[in-house]
Amino acid sequence: MPPTPTRGYTATKDQLNSRLSRIEGQVRGIQRMVDEDRYCIDVLTQISAVQAALDKVALGLLDDHARSCVLGAASEELQADRTQEMMAAVGRLMRRG
């Protein structure tokens, strides 16, 4: 079996997983709020908090990608390809909603 490739976030994987676990807990909290028929605005406030937390994770991943995968690319051609790929990902993040 070939070794697992090192990614830009590999060094902070534990921190990333911890954040994602907290976000998962927030989403379960929203489910409970709906089950308990909580006030709509309170549910929406929590959804907004989850979206902000996910945005923060996404920005961190983009930063890691830019530093390790784009700037660390072996050639200018590969760097240009990875920059284009990253900008497409940024575009997808901005189009949501």
Secondary structure, 3 states (H helix, E strand, C coil): CCCCCCCCCHHHHHHHHHHHHHHHHHHHHHHHHHHCCCCHHHHHHHHHHHHHHHHHHHHHHHHHHHHHHHCCCCCHHHHHHHHHHHHHHHHHHHHCC
